[in-house]
């Protein structure tokens, strides 16, 4: 899951070397935290949040296939 989010995020931003994805695994839910450069945060969010919603949709679909739950958050 982490590799999927990292691949998508690096493709969207200008400074791909500053993209970090941290995976926090719980009992039932996995939280994926995306950290990007300040100038690239808008590119991950997109207009009216469309891009981050799409990333969350892809992650939810992939995690449902594995019978798990996953959420994606953007951190500073």
C-alpha angles and dihedrals in degrees: 000000000000092000091051093054092044091052093049094045094048090051092054104047135069096224100051092166091066095056114113128179119194119195118208111190120203132174096274106001135052118205118205114198118199118203119187137162116285093250093052098050092090091053091056093047097043129191109330089349096293098139096048089046089054092049090050091049092052092048092047091051093048093047092047088057087057092046092246138108126240135180130194123216134178114225131189 
